[in-house]
């Protein structure tokens, strides 16, 4: 019986709403909903004529906009822009659950300009369950009456107020993190070939604690400094394997690995093939290309039904 209840809890569902009064206000809720995605869920090359804000409550997936793909997990919010082709896909092993609110109007772009969202920064790490609660409250107050539309719009304004307030707090707290990560990335870029290089050494160079550096990397790049170091080394290894005749052992040595076997193990875990296999067919995964500091949400290629956010 317990197993049966557990399976019922994981059953995919979709609960969505379309507003009949979507043209009468300077800011109007067009639709809202919440969903637990089914295995294989994807939406490719979709274009909407209004904004849609998603907040992920569980699982993970990918979101592509303007040719750039983001990995999106619980605690992240992502924004769909009107007239822009987007794609999204749930992770097959960790299915997405999210809620959304679609909106438009004369005030929409003005308010969005006050948040952290931009077409080049369409995914933001909030980790604020309150955002999901406010979106779900909008959905709970749905209705095909004018009073319902007005009430939903009022709650949408409240949601924007909350996003702007949270964004200001995040911006104040992450300004110093940006500086730490920028300096750390520059240092790692110059010293990654040092076999003795450690995260502690990077933290000491910046005169901060290892835990402080870890938090800064997670905030700015959503990855640990150790993962960034590994990706930097393996990305450089990909270049050497593709552009030179160095042996695998020599490539390992030049990218900071004293043990060629361990190098091959790390290489395969990040690239999906051995160094020898890569040399025969050199295809660098997109997420391995996007490890620069100015890309805050590393990603990989991906990809969209009417009636749905």
Buried (B, 14 or more C-beta within 10 A) or exposed (E): EEEEEEEEEEEEEBEBBBBEBBEEBEBBBBBBBBBBBEEEBBBEEBEBEBBBBBBBBBBBBBBBBEEBBBBBBBBBBBBBBBEBBBBBBBBEEEBBBBBBBBBBBEBBEEBBEEBBBEEEEBBBBBEBEEBBBBBBBBBEBBBEEEEBBBBBBBBBEEBBEBBBEBBEEBEEEBEEBBEBBBBBBEBBEEBBEEEEBEBEBBBEBBEBEBEBBBBBBBBBBBBBBBBBBBBBBBBBBBEBBEEEEBEBBEBBBBBBBEEBEEBBEBBBEBBEBBBEEBBEEBEBBBBBBBBEBEBBBBBBEBBBEEEBB
